[in-house]
C-alpha cells in the first residue's frame, strides 16, 4: 500500500473516533464503544448486540438512519417510523391468536401466497408482540450466506440504501423538477427491511435463523408490509415500501407487488382495497401509479455488489481462520468460525474487507483481520 493512503488499521481507528462521537449525540443511539483488538476467546463470548455496539461502521450507519428519520416532515409519519426503529417488535402478532393465525394461513395458501411452508413454521418465533427479539441495529442485513450477514449489517445496508434513495429523489428533482414525495421515499426505505430483526434472529451457533418464503419472496418483506399496516403508516408509504423487491413496470412485475400487499393485508386483518393499498379491482396498485416505489426499489440495490463480495470473501476468511487462528476445518460451519467472522465483519464490514482484498491483495486483508482479532 502506498504512503499516500491511510493504512487499514489507521482507517479503523478513525472510524472508532467517529463512533465515539455518535455516542454523545442527542439522537437516541446505543453506547458504541471504541474499536479495540480482541482475542478469539473474547469474540466467542460476545453476542450480536455487543458486536454491533463495538462497531464504528454500524455506529455511523445507525446515526445516519436516525438523522434521515428526523428529515421526515410529516410528524405522524416521522413518529411512527422512529417508533419502529426504536422497537421493531412484531405487533402484527397481537391480532394473530391461534384461530386467526390458522385462518390467515389457510387464506394465504388458497391464494397461492404460501407454498411448501408448514403452518407451524409460517411465522418466525416470537416471545413478545410488544418487544423486538433484538434491536434494529444488531440484526444482519440478510440471511447468513448472503449480503451484510453480520451483527449490524441491517444498519449498514439500510443506511446506504436511504442515502441512495435520497440522492435519486434529489437528482430527479434537479433534472426534471420531478416532485416526488420525499417523506414517502425516506420512510419507505427506512422501513423496507423492518422485520429482519424478527426474521433473522441469532442463535447460539452464531448463525442467524433461516428465512422462509412468503408470497414468493423472503418472508421479512410481506411481514414488514403487514407491520406497517398495523402501525398505521399511510397507504402511499406502504405501497412504496412493498416496491422495494420489485417495481410495477410490467403486469407480471406488478402482480408480485400486489401479492406482497395482499399477504400483508391478510396478516394485518384488513381489506387492501379499502386500506388504499390496491386499486378497486384488487389487481393493480392504486391508479395513477406513484413513482416513489420505483425509487425505493432502485435504492435497495446494494445487494448487487454485496452478495458476490460476501460469497468471495468468506472462503478467504475460512483459510485465514484455519491457518492463523487454530480453527479446525470441522468448525468452519460452527460457532468458532461463525463468531470469528461475525466480529471481523461487524467491525470492518464485508465491503471494506473485500475492497482491501481486491485492490491490495490477500496480505493486506490478513493484516487487517489481525488488527481486529489477535492471531493465535
GUSEDO-233113 format. One record per residue (C-alpha): residue in one letter; residue number from 1; x, y, z. Coordinates in steps of 0.1 Angstrom, whole numbers, plus 5000, padded with zeros to 4 digits. Layout:
N
{resn:A; resi:NUM; X:X; Y:Y; Z:Z};
...
This chain:
376
{resn:X; resi:1; X:5000; Y:5000; Z:5000};
{resn:X; resi:2; X:5014; Y:5034; Z:4991};
{resn:X; resi:3; X:5023; Y:5060; Z:5017};
{resn:X; resi:4; X:4997; Y:5085; Z:5005};
{resn:X; resi:5; X:4969; Y:5062; Z:5015};
{resn:X; resi:6; X:4957; Y:5055; Z:5050};
{resn:X; resi:7; X:4967; Y:5022; Z:5065};
{resn:X; resi:8; X:4937; Y:5000; Z:5071};
{resn:X; resi:9; X:4944; Y:4999; Z:5109};
{resn:X; resi:10; X:4945; Y:5037; Z:5109};
{resn:X; resi:11; X:4913; Y:5038; Z:5090};
{resn:X; resi:12; X:4896; Y:5016; Z:5116};
{resn:X; resi:13; X:4909; Y:5038; Z:5144};
{resn:X; resi:14; X:4895; Y:5069; Z:5127};
{resn:X; resi:15; X:4862; Y:5051; Z:5124};
{resn:X; resi:16; X:4863; Y:5043; Z:5161};
{resn:X; resi:17; X:4867; Y:5081; Z:5168};
{resn:X; resi:18; X:4836; Y:5088; Z:5147};
{resn:X; resi:19; X:4817; Y:5061; Z:5165};
{resn:X; resi:20; X:4826; Y:5076; Z:5199};
{resn:X; resi:21; X:4813; Y:5109; Z:5187};
{resn:X; resi:22; X:4779; Y:5093; Z:5179};
{resn:X; resi:23; X:4776; Y:5080; Z:5214};
{resn:X; resi:24; X:4773; Y:5116; Z:5228};
{resn:X; resi:25; X:4748; Y:5126; Z:5202};
{resn:X; resi:26; X:4714; Y:5138; Z:5213};
{resn:X; resi:27; X:4698; Y:5113; Z:5189};
{resn:X; resi:28; X:4689; Y:5080; Z:5206};
{resn:X; resi:29; X:4717; Y:5056; Z:5199};
{resn:X; resi:30; X:4733; Y:5026; Z:5215};
{resn:X; resi:31; X:4765; Y:5033; Z:5235};
{resn:X; resi:32; X:4790; Y:5022; Z:5209};
{resn:X; resi:33; X:4825; Y:5016; Z:5223};
{resn:X; resi:34; X:4858; Y:5025; Z:5207};
{resn:X; resi:35; X:4872; Y:4998; Z:5185};
{resn:X; resi:36; X:4898; Y:4976; Z:5201};
{resn:X; resi:37; X:4916; Y:4944; Z:5190};
{resn:X; resi:38; X:4901; Y:4914; Z:5207};
{resn:X; resi:39; X:4913; Y:4879; Z:5212};
{resn:X; resi:40; X:4895; Y:4849; Z:5196};
{resn:X; resi:41; X:4883; Y:4838; Z:5231};
{resn:X; resi:42; X:4868; Y:4872; Z:5237};
{resn:X; resi:43; X:4849; Y:4870; Z:5204};
{resn:X; resi:44; X:4835; Y:4836; Z:5215};
{resn:X; resi:45; X:4818; Y:4853; Z:5245};
{resn:X; resi:46; X:4803; Y:4883; Z:5226};
{resn:X; resi:47; X:4767; Y:4883; Z:5215};
{resn:X; resi:48; X:4754; Y:4902; Z:5184};
{resn:X; resi:49; X:4744; Y:4933; Z:5203};
{resn:X; resi:50; X:4779; Y:4936; Z:5219};
{resn:X; resi:51; X:4795; Y:4932; Z:5185};
{resn:X; resi:52; X:4772; Y:4959; Z:5170};
{resn:X; resi:53; X:4779; Y:4981; Z:5200};
{resn:X; resi:54; X:4816; Y:4979; Z:5194};
{resn:X; resi:55; X:4814; Y:4987; Z:5157};
{resn:X; resi:56; X:4823; Y:5022; Z:5143};
{resn:X; resi:57; X:4807; Y:5015; Z:5109};
{resn:X; resi:58; X:4775; Y:5003; Z:5125};
{resn:X; resi:59; X:4775; Y:5033; Z:5147};
{resn:X; resi:60; X:4779; Y:5057; Z:5118};
{resn:X; resi:61; X:4751; Y:5040; Z:5098};
{resn:X; resi:62; X:4727; Y:5039; Z:5128};
{resn:X; resi:63; X:4734; Y:5076; Z:5133};
{resn:X; resi:64; X:4726; Y:5083; Z:5096};
{resn:X; resi:65; X:4694; Y:5063; Z:5098};
{resn:X; resi:66; X:4682; Y:5082; Z:5128};
{resn:X; resi:67; X:4691; Y:5115; Z:5112};
{resn:X; resi:68; X:4673; Y:5105; Z:5080};
{resn:X; resi:69; X:4642; Y:5098; Z:5101};
{resn:X; resi:70; X:4643; Y:5133; Z:5115};
{resn:X; resi:71; X:4641; Y:5147; Z:5079};
{resn:X; resi:72; X:4606; Y:5133; Z:5075};
{resn:X; resi:73; X:4585; Y:5165; Z:5077};
{resn:X; resi:74; X:4551; Y:5149; Z:5083};
{resn:X; resi:75; X:4551; Y:5145; Z:5121};
{resn:X; resi:76; X:4527; Y:5115; Z:5120};
{resn:X; resi:77; X:4549; Y:5095; Z:5096};
{resn:X; resi:78; X:4581; Y:5106; Z:5114};
{resn:X; resi:79; X:4568; Y:5095; Z:5148};
{resn:X; resi:80; X:4557; Y:5061; Z:5135};
{resn:X; resi:81; X:4589; Y:5054; Z:5117};
{resn:X; resi:82; X:4610; Y:5064; Z:5147};
{resn:X; resi:83; X:4589; Y:5041; Z:5169};
{resn:X; resi:84; X:4596; Y:5012; Z:5146};
{resn:X; resi:85; X:4633; Y:5019; Z:5145};
{resn:X; resi:86; X:4634; Y:5021; Z:5183};
{resn:X; resi:87; X:4615; Y:4989; Z:5187};
{resn:X; resi:88; X:4608; Y:4968; Z:5156};
{resn:X; resi:89; X:4585; Y:4945; Z:5176};
{resn:X; resi:90; X:4561; Y:4922; Z:5157};
{resn:X; resi:91; X:4530; Y:4940; Z:5168};
{resn:X; resi:92; X:4512; Y:4923; Z:5139};
{resn:X; resi:93; X:4511; Y:4891; Z:5160};
{resn:X; resi:94; X:4488; Y:4908; Z:5186};
{resn:X; resi:95; X:4459; Y:4901; Z:5162};
{resn:X; resi:96; X:4470; Y:4866; Z:5154};
{resn:X; resi:97; X:4458; Y:4843; Z:5180};
{resn:X; resi:98; X:4456; Y:4806; Z:5173};
{resn:X; resi:99; X:4423; Y:4808; Z:5153};
{resn:X; resi:100; X:4433; Y:4840; Z:5134};
{resn:X; resi:101; X:4467; Y:4826; Z:5125};
{resn:X; resi:102; X:4451; Y:4794; Z:5112};
{resn:X; resi:103; X:4426; Y:4814; Z:5091};
{resn:X; resi:104; X:4454; Y:4837; Z:5078};
{resn:X; resi:105; X:4475; Y:4806; Z:5068};
{resn:X; resi:106; X:4445; Y:4790; Z:5050};
{resn:X; resi:107; X:4438; Y:4822; Z:5031};
{resn:X; resi:108; X:4474; Y:4826; Z:5021};
{resn:X; resi:109; X:4476; Y:4790; Z:5009};
{resn:X; resi:110; X:4443; Y:4794; Z:4990};
{resn:X; resi:111; X:4456; Y:4824; Z:4972};
{resn:X; resi:112; X:4489; Y:4808; Z:4963};
{resn:X; resi:113; X:4509; Y:4830; Z:4986};
{resn:X; resi:114; X:4523; Y:4802; Z:5007};
{resn:X; resi:115; X:4539; Y:4771; Z:4992};
{resn:X; resi:116; X:4560; Y:4744; Z:5009};
{resn:X; resi:117; X:4559; Y:4760; Z:5043};
{resn:X; resi:118; X:4540; Y:4742; Z:5071};
{resn:X; resi:119; X:4515; Y:4762; Z:5092};
{resn:X; resi:120; X:4537; Y:4758; Z:5123};
{resn:X; resi:121; X:4566; Y:4775; Z:5105};
{resn:X; resi:122; X:4550; Y:4802; Z:5085};
{resn:X; resi:123; X:4558; Y:4829; Z:5111};
{resn:X; resi:124; X:4591; Y:4834; Z:5129};
{resn:X; resi:125; X:4592; Y:4826; Z:5166};
{resn:X; resi:126; X:4582; Y:4854; Z:5189};
{resn:X; resi:127; X:4581; Y:4856; Z:5227};
{resn:X; resi:128; X:4566; Y:4891; Z:5227};
{resn:X; resi:129; X:4544; Y:4912; Z:5204};
{resn:X; resi:130; X:4555; Y:4944; Z:5221};
{resn:X; resi:131; X:4593; Y:4939; Z:5224};
{resn:X; resi:132; X:4616; Y:4932; Z:5195};
{resn:X; resi:133; X:4637; Y:4900; Z:5195};
{resn:X; resi:134; X:4667; Y:4922; Z:5191};
{resn:X; resi:135; X:4675; Y:4959; Z:5184};
{resn:X; resi:136; X:4673; Y:4971; Z:5148};
{resn:X; resi:137; X:4710; Y:4979; Z:5148};
{resn:X; resi:138; X:4722; Y:4944; Z:5158};
{resn:X; resi:139; X:4704; Y:4924; Z:5131};
{resn:X; resi:140; X:4721; Y:4911; Z:5099};
{resn:X; resi:141; X:4712; Y:4926; Z:5066};
{resn:X; resi:142; X:4702; Y:4893; Z:5051};
{resn:X; resi:143; X:4705; Y:4855; Z:5055};
{resn:X; resi:144; X:4737; Y:4841; Z:5068};
{resn:X; resi:145; X:4750; Y:4831; Z:5034};
{resn:X; resi:146; X:4740; Y:4864; Z:5017};
{resn:X; resi:147; X:4747; Y:4901; Z:5020};
{resn:X; resi:148; X:4755; Y:4920; Z:5052};
{resn:X; resi:149; X:4754; Y:4888; Z:5072};
{resn:X; resi:150; X:4769; Y:4902; Z:5104};
{resn:X; resi:151; X:4757; Y:4920; Z:5135};
{resn:X; resi:152; X:4748; Y:4955; Z:5124};
{resn:X; resi:153; X:4745; Y:4945; Z:5088};
{resn:X; resi:154; X:4709; Y:4957; Z:5086};
{resn:X; resi:155; X:4721; Y:4992; Z:5098};
{resn:X; resi:156; X:4749; Y:4995; Z:5072};
{resn:X; resi:157; X:4726; Y:4981; Z:5044};
{resn:X; resi:158; X:4697; Y:5004; Z:5053};
{resn:X; resi:159; X:4719; Y:5034; Z:5059};
{resn:X; resi:160; X:4734; Y:5032; Z:5024};
{resn:X; resi:161; X:4700; Y:5025; Z:5008};
{resn:X; resi:162; X:4685; Y:5055; Z:5023};
{resn:X; resi:163; X:4713; Y:5078; Z:5011};
{resn:X; resi:164; X:4710; Y:5063; Z:4976};
{resn:X; resi:165; X:4672; Y:5068; Z:4976};
{resn:X; resi:166; X:4676; Y:5104; Z:4988};
{resn:X; resi:167; X:4701; Y:5111; Z:4961};
{resn:X; resi:168; X:4678; Y:5097; Z:4934};
{resn:X; resi:169; X:4650; Y:5118; Z:4947};
{resn:X; resi:170; X:4671; Y:5150; Z:4947};
{resn:X; resi:171; X:4686; Y:5144; Z:4912};
{resn:X; resi:172; X:4652; Y:5138; Z:4897};
{resn:X; resi:173; X:4640; Y:5170; Z:4912};
{resn:X; resi:174; X:4671; Y:5189; Z:4900};
{resn:X; resi:175; X:4670; Y:5175; Z:4864};
{resn:X; resi:176; X:4633; Y:5172; Z:4857};
{resn:X; resi:177; X:4617; Y:5193; Z:4885};
{resn:X; resi:178; X:4600; Y:5160; Z:4893};
{resn:X; resi:179; X:4584; Y:5164; Z:4927};
{resn:X; resi:180; X:4583; Y:5130; Z:4943};
{resn:X; resi:181; X:4572; Y:5129; Z:4979};
{resn:X; resi:182; X:4605; Y:5130; Z:4999};
{resn:X; resi:183; X:4588; Y:5119; Z:5031};
{resn:X; resi:184; X:4575; Y:5088; Z:5014};
{resn:X; resi:185; X:4609; Y:5080; Z:4998};
{resn:X; resi:186; X:4627; Y:5082; Z:5032};
{resn:X; resi:187; X:4601; Y:5064; Z:5052};
{resn:X; resi:188; X:4596; Y:5036; Z:5027};
{resn:X; resi:189; X:4634; Y:5029; Z:5025};
{resn:X; resi:190; X:4638; Y:5031; Z:5063};
{resn:X; resi:191; X:4611; Y:5005; Z:5067};
{resn:X; resi:192; X:4618; Y:4983; Z:5038};
{resn:X; resi:193; X:4635; Y:4957; Z:5059};
{resn:X; resi:194; X:4619; Y:4965; Z:5092};
{resn:X; resi:195; X:4613; Y:4928; Z:5102};
{resn:X; resi:196; X:4647; Y:4915; Z:5096};
{resn:X; resi:197; X:4654; Y:4917; Z:5134};
{resn:X; resi:198; X:4624; Y:4893; Z:5138};
{resn:X; resi:199; X:4632; Y:4870; Z:5109};
{resn:X; resi:200; X:4670; Y:4868; Z:5113};
{resn:X; resi:201; X:4673; Y:4861; Z:5150};
{resn:X; resi:202; X:4708; Y:4850; Z:5161};
{resn:X; resi:203; X:4712; Y:4815; Z:5175};
{resn:X; resi:204; X:4738; Y:4800; Z:5199};
{resn:X; resi:205; X:4759; Y:4788; Z:5170};
{resn:X; resi:206; X:4765; Y:4824; Z:5158};
{resn:X; resi:207; X:4743; Y:4819; Z:5127};
{resn:X; resi:208; X:4711; Y:4837; Z:5120};
{resn:X; resi:209; X:4677; Y:4820; Z:5115};
{resn:X; resi:210; X:4670; Y:4806; Z:5080};
{resn:X; resi:211; X:4643; Y:4826; Z:5063};
{resn:X; resi:212; X:4611; Y:4811; Z:5049};
{resn:X; resi:213; X:4593; Y:4822; Z:5017};
{resn:X; resi:214; X:4561; Y:4841; Z:5018};
{resn:X; resi:215; X:4543; Y:4854; Z:4987};
{resn:X; resi:216; X:4572; Y:4844; Z:4965};
{resn:X; resi:217; X:4599; Y:4863; Z:4984};
{resn:X; resi:218; X:4617; Y:4863; Z:5017};
{resn:X; resi:219; X:4592; Y:4864; Z:5045};
{resn:X; resi:220; X:4606; Y:4896; Z:5060};
{resn:X; resi:221; X:4592; Y:4916; Z:5031};
{resn:X; resi:222; X:4554; Y:4909; Z:5034};
{resn:X; resi:223; X:4558; Y:4907; Z:5072};
{resn:X; resi:224; X:4572; Y:4942; Z:5071};
{resn:X; resi:225; X:4543; Y:4953; Z:5049};
{resn:X; resi:226; X:4519; Y:4938; Z:5075};
{resn:X; resi:227; X:4537; Y:4956; Z:5103};
{resn:X; resi:228; X:4534; Y:4990; Z:5086};
{resn:X; resi:229; X:4497; Y:4984; Z:5080};
{resn:X; resi:230; X:4492; Y:4976; Z:5117};
{resn:X; resi:231; X:4513; Y:5005; Z:5128};
{resn:X; resi:232; X:4491; Y:5029; Z:5108};
{resn:X; resi:233; X:4515; Y:5041; Z:5082};
{resn:X; resi:234; X:4498; Y:5059; Z:5053};
{resn:X; resi:235; X:4490; Y:5038; Z:5022};
{resn:X; resi:236; X:4514; Y:5056; Z:5000};
{resn:X; resi:237; X:4543; Y:5047; Z:5023};
{resn:X; resi:238; X:4533; Y:5011; Z:5025};
{resn:X; resi:239; X:4529; Y:5008; Z:4987};
{resn:X; resi:240; X:4563; Y:5023; Z:4982};
{resn:X; resi:241; X:4578; Y:5000; Z:5008};
{resn:X; resi:242; X:4563; Y:4970; Z:4991};
{resn:X; resi:243; X:4580; Y:4980; Z:4958};
{resn:X; resi:244; X:4615; Y:4975; Z:4974};
{resn:X; resi:245; X:4617; Y:4940; Z:4960};
{resn:X; resi:246; X:4602; Y:4948; Z:4926};
{resn:X; resi:247; X:4585; Y:4976; Z:4906};
{resn:X; resi:248; X:4552; Y:4977; Z:4887};
{resn:X; resi:249; X:4568; Y:4982; Z:4853};
{resn:X; resi:250; X:4550; Y:4952; Z:4837};
{resn:X; resi:251; X:4519; Y:4933; Z:4847};
{resn:X; resi:252; X:4540; Y:4904; Z:4858};
{resn:X; resi:253; X:4562; Y:4926; Z:4880};
{resn:X; resi:254; X:4532; Y:4944; Z:4894};
{resn:X; resi:255; X:4515; Y:4911; Z:4902};
{resn:X; resi:256; X:4543; Y:4904; Z:4926};
{resn:X; resi:257; X:4539; Y:4937; Z:4944};
{resn:X; resi:258; X:4502; Y:4931; Z:4946};
{resn:X; resi:259; X:4509; Y:4897; Z:4962};
{resn:X; resi:260; X:4531; Y:4912; Z:4989};
{resn:X; resi:261; X:4505; Y:4938; Z:4997};
{resn:X; resi:262; X:4477; Y:4912; Z:4997};
{resn:X; resi:263; X:4497; Y:4889; Z:5020};
{resn:X; resi:264; X:4505; Y:4918; Z:5044};
{resn:X; resi:265; X:4468; Y:4928; Z:5044};
{resn:X; resi:266; X:4457; Y:4893; Z:5052};
{resn:X; resi:267; X:4481; Y:4891; Z:5082};
{resn:X; resi:268; X:4470; Y:4925; Z:5094};
{resn:X; resi:269; X:4434; Y:4916; Z:5090};
{resn:X; resi:270; X:4424; Y:4945; Z:5067};
{resn:X; resi:271; X:4409; Y:4948; Z:5032};
{resn:X; resi:272; X:4438; Y:4960; Z:5010};
{resn:X; resi:273; X:4414; Y:4979; Z:4987};
{resn:X; resi:274; X:4396; Y:4998; Z:5015};
{resn:X; resi:275; X:4430; Y:5005; Z:5031};
{resn:X; resi:276; X:4441; Y:5022; Z:4998};
{resn:X; resi:277; X:4468; Y:4997; Z:4990};
{resn:X; resi:278; X:4453; Y:4984; Z:4958};
{resn:X; resi:279; X:4430; Y:4996; Z:4930};
{resn:X; resi:280; X:4393; Y:4988; Z:4933};
{resn:X; resi:281; X:4396; Y:4956; Z:4913};
{resn:X; resi:282; X:4424; Y:4944; Z:4936};
{resn:X; resi:283; X:4447; Y:4936; Z:4907};
{resn:X; resi:284; X:4470; Y:4967; Z:4904};
{resn:X; resi:285; X:4485; Y:4994; Z:4927};
{resn:X; resi:286; X:4464; Y:5025; Z:4931};
{resn:X; resi:287; X:4460; Y:5044; Z:4899};
{resn:X; resi:288; X:4476; Y:5065; Z:4886};
{resn:X; resi:289; X:4507; Y:5048; Z:4900};
{resn:X; resi:290; X:4530; Y:5069; Z:4920};
{resn:X; resi:291; X:4568; Y:5065; Z:4914};
{resn:X; resi:292; X:4582; Y:5068; Z:4950};
{resn:X; resi:293; X:4581; Y:5030; Z:4949};
{resn:X; resi:294; X:4604; Y:5029; Z:4919};
{resn:X; resi:295; X:4629; Y:5050; Z:4939};
{resn:X; resi:296; X:4626; Y:5026; Z:4969};
{resn:X; resi:297; X:4633; Y:4997; Z:4945};
{resn:X; resi:298; X:4663; Y:5014; Z:4929};
{resn:X; resi:299; X:4677; Y:5024; Z:4963};
{resn:X; resi:300; X:4675; Y:4988; Z:4975};
{resn:X; resi:301; X:4702; Y:4975; Z:4951};
{resn:X; resi:302; X:4731; Y:4974; Z:4974};
{resn:X; resi:303; X:4728; Y:4936; Z:4973};
{resn:X; resi:304; X:4741; Y:4936; Z:4937};
{resn:X; resi:305; X:4775; Y:4945; Z:4950};
{resn:X; resi:306; X:4774; Y:4929; Z:4984};
{resn:X; resi:307; X:4761; Y:4894; Z:4977};
{resn:X; resi:308; X:4791; Y:4885; Z:4955};
{resn:X; resi:309; X:4815; Y:4903; Z:4978};
{resn:X; resi:310; X:4803; Y:4881; Z:5006};
{resn:X; resi:311; X:4805; Y:4849; Z:4986};
{resn:X; resi:312; X:4840; Y:4857; Z:4976};
{resn:X; resi:313; X:4854; Y:4869; Z:5009};
{resn:X; resi:314; X:4841; Y:4841; Z:5032};
{resn:X; resi:315; X:4863; Y:4813; Z:5017};
{resn:X; resi:316; X:4894; Y:4836; Z:5022};
{resn:X; resi:317; X:4883; Y:4842; Z:5058};
{resn:X; resi:318; X:4880; Y:4804; Z:5063};
{resn:X; resi:319; X:4916; Y:4800; Z:5051};
{resn:X; resi:320; X:4928; Y:4827; Z:5075};
{resn:X; resi:321; X:4908; Y:4812; Z:5104};
{resn:X; resi:322; X:4924; Y:4778; Z:5099};
{resn:X; resi:323; X:4959; Y:4790; Z:5093};
{resn:X; resi:324; X:4962; Y:4819; Z:5118};
{resn:X; resi:325; X:4936; Y:4812; Z:5145};
{resn:X; resi:326; X:4937; Y:4775; Z:5150};
{resn:X; resi:327; X:4901; Y:4770; Z:5140};
{resn:X; resi:328; X:4896; Y:4734; Z:5127};
{resn:X; resi:329; X:4881; Y:4726; Z:5093};
{resn:X; resi:330; X:4853; Y:4709; Z:5112};
{resn:X; resi:331; X:4844; Y:4741; Z:5130};
{resn:X; resi:332; X:4841; Y:4762; Z:5098};
{resn:X; resi:333; X:4803; Y:4757; Z:5099};
{resn:X; resi:334; X:4801; Y:4760; Z:5137};
{resn:X; resi:335; X:4803; Y:4786; Z:5164};
{resn:X; resi:336; X:4842; Y:4791; Z:5164};
{resn:X; resi:337; X:4843; Y:4803; Z:5129};
{resn:X; resi:338; X:4809; Y:4820; Z:5130};
{resn:X; resi:339; X:4818; Y:4841; Z:5159};
{resn:X; resi:340; X:4852; Y:4849; Z:5144};
{resn:X; resi:341; X:4837; Y:4861; Z:5111};
{resn:X; resi:342; X:4808; Y:4879; Z:5128};
{resn:X; resi:343; X:4831; Y:4900; Z:5148};
{resn:X; resi:344; X:4855; Y:4908; Z:5120};
{resn:X; resi:345; X:4827; Y:4916; Z:5096};
{resn:X; resi:346; X:4808; Y:4937; Z:5121};
{resn:X; resi:347; X:4839; Y:4958; Z:5128};
{resn:X; resi:348; X:4852; Y:4963; Z:5092};
{resn:X; resi:349; X:4822; Y:4954; Z:5070};
{resn:X; resi:350; X:4823; Y:4928; Z:5043};
{resn:X; resi:351; X:4825; Y:4955; Z:5016};
{resn:X; resi:352; X:4855; Y:4972; Z:5032};
{resn:X; resi:353; X:4873; Y:4939; Z:5036};
{resn:X; resi:354; X:4866; Y:4928; Z:5001};
{resn:X; resi:355; X:4878; Y:4961; Z:4987};
{resn:X; resi:356; X:4910; Y:4956; Z:5006};
{resn:X; resi:357; X:4914; Y:4921; Z:4992};
{resn:X; resi:358; X:4906; Y:4931; Z:4957};
{resn:X; resi:359; X:4927; Y:4962; Z:4955};
{resn:X; resi:360; X:4956; Y:4954; Z:4978};
{resn:X; resi:361; X:4958; Y:4917; Z:4979};
{resn:X; resi:362; X:4955; Y:4889; Z:5005};
{resn:X; resi:363; X:4984; Y:4900; Z:5026};
{resn:X; resi:364; X:4968; Y:4934; Z:5034};
{resn:X; resi:365; X:4935; Y:4916; Z:5041};
{resn:X; resi:366; X:4953; Y:4893; Z:5066};
{resn:X; resi:367; X:4969; Y:4923; Z:5083};
{resn:X; resi:368; X:4935; Y:4940; Z:5086};
{resn:X; resi:369; X:4920; Y:4908; Z:5101};
{resn:X; resi:370; X:4949; Y:4905; Z:5125};
{resn:X; resi:371; X:4943; Y:4941; Z:5136};
{resn:X; resi:372; X:4907; Y:4932; Z:5146};
{resn:X; resi:373; X:4913; Y:4898; Z:5162};
{resn:X; resi:374; X:4946; Y:4888; Z:5176};
{resn:X; resi:375; X:4960; Y:4858; Z:5158};
{resn:X; resi:376; X:4967; Y:4826; Z:5178};
